Each structure stands twice: as structure tokens, then as C-alpha cells.
Amino acid sequence: MAKQAIYQVRMDEEVKEQVEALYRKLGTTFAEAVRIFAVQSIREQGMPFTPSDARGKSFGALSSLADPALIPQESGAFEKAMVAKHAHP
């Protein structure tokens, strides 16, 4: 078995509660979403999504690096990853 490591993150309590509720509705946990994020970041060698505000507008230091052509392909990436992960052979 691979060696396990613990990673702690500090965040606003309200944000934590909201994100945990969101991932429960999606049938997973926030911790699993963080693991998926980490693995996908390694695969992509960068952020596995384009950070954006609620209107879909890119923001932050990475906005100049965002490729608008990839945004439709990234839409629903989490859901697709969950389906692939839990698909029975």
C-alpha cells in the first residue's frame, strides 16, 4: 500500500460547510474532491480548470494563461471524473 500523507488547509468555516454540503449532494466528499484536484493537477501540469467568477469571467494571475477554447471541454470535468471512478467494469 502507498504511504499516506495528511494535508491540512485553513479556510473560512462558512465556506467549509458550504463546500462539504455541495460535495455530499454530488455523492462524494470534499476530501475526495481535493484528492481528484491533486491528481488532475499533476496530469495537467497546472490548474485543472480555469478559475472564474460566477459569470464565467476568468480572474486572477492565471487569467492571462486561460485558453477559452478549452473551457467547453472542462465543463463538467468533476462529474465525468466521478462517473469514471465509480463505473463498474
N, C-alpha and C positions, 0 to 999 in steps of 0.2 A: 504494500500500500504506500502511496505517496505521502511524504511528510506534510503535515498540515500546519498552516500559519494563521495567526489571528491578526486582523487589521481593524483598528478602531477609528471611527470618524465622529467628530463632534458636529452637531447641527441643531438648528432651532427645533424645539420639541414639537411645535405645531407642524412643521414640515415633515418631521419623522412620522408623526401619527397619520398625516395625510398620505404619505408615500406608502406606508405599510398597509393602509386600508386599500389603496389603489391596487397594489400587487396581490392582496388577498382576493379582490374581485377578479383579478386576472388568473387566479388559480396557482399562484406561486408566492414566494416571499421576496422581500426587499433584499435580503442577503443573497438569494439566488440570482436576483437581477444584477447585483454588484459583481457576482462571480461571472455571469454572462458578459457583462460590460468589460471585465478584465480580459477574458479570453478573446473577445472580439477586438478589443484594442490591440492586442498582440497580433492577431491576424491581419488587421488593417494597418498596423504600424502607425497608429494615431487614433484620434477620436472616432468611434464607430458611428457617429451621427453628426449632423450639422447643428450646433447649438442655435436656438432661435427663440424669439419671444412668442407670445400667444397668437400673434398674427402671422407667424411663419417667417418673420423677418430675421435674418441672421444677425448676430450681435457678438460683441467681444473681440478679443485679439485674434480669434480664428476666422472671423467672418471674411477676411480678405482671402483666406485659403479655401473657402467653401466652393464646391463645384455644383452650381444649380442643376446641372444635368443629372446628378446622382440623387437628388432629393426624392424623385418618384421611386427610385429603386430602394431607397432606405425606408420609405413609408411602410409601416407595419413590420419592420425587421424583428422587433421583440416577439410579436405574435408568431411569426414564421419560425423563429428560433425555438419557441416553446412547443410548437407543433412537431418540429423535427426532433426535439429532445424526447418528447413523450410518445412518439409514434411507435407502435408495436410492430416488430418485424413479421 
